[in-house]
Structure formats: structure tokens, C-alpha cells
């Protein structure tokens, strides 16, 4: 499963890493965002993480 020669699982993993960094930095108030933005990015993180885990386990089967 590739997009432009790059694995979809890798792309989702990088997105997860960036979302986790954003969540940590906004949770520690290093980056000032509204609670609404923090909540929406948290939901996006859960969705991306589930997709990443599902595809990774499916690819190894």
C-alpha cells in the first residue's frame, strides 16, 4: 500500500508523531491553542492511530 512510492503506514506514523508533539506542547501550554482545537486534534490523533495500527497489523498478516 503506497502513495507515490511511500508507504501509507509510514505516512500515518509520521502524522501520529506530529499530532502527539502538538498535543504535548499545547497541553503544557508551550503552544497556546483553545481547548476546542486541542480536543479536535486529540480526536484526529485517535483516528490516525487506529488507522495506522489497523493497516500495520493487516499488512503483516
Phi, psi and omega in degrees: 000104183230152171236111180062032179084000179248136182297137176297324180297319177295317179298315178296323178296318178293319176300318177299315180300315179295320178293322178295316177301316179298316181297316180295313182294322178284329177292326177276001180065025172285321171252125182272112174226161179286156177301331179296316179293319180299319179293316181294321178289330174294319177294318177299321178298317179297316181296313180296322180294317178297317179296317179298312180294318179297311181295323180294318179289326178291323181290330181278346182284000000 
